[in-house]
Amino acid sequence: MIDFSWKVFSQTGNIESYLLMKELQLIQQDDSEEGIDTASLLENDRQI
């Protein structure tokens, strides 16, 4: 999701995409500090 947000921002200059990317990075950083694997949580959501 972070890569997608960056790609949209880099191709369009859309600031909302950049802000979304930064927010996702903060969430990922917080989760890694707490020992939560965000990627596996997102994968589990896709399977539902």
PyMOL commands that set and color helices and strands:
alter all, ss='L'
color gray80, all
select helices_A, chain A and resi 2-12+15-34+38-47
alter helices_A, ss='H'
color red, helices_A
deselect
rebuild
show_as cartoon
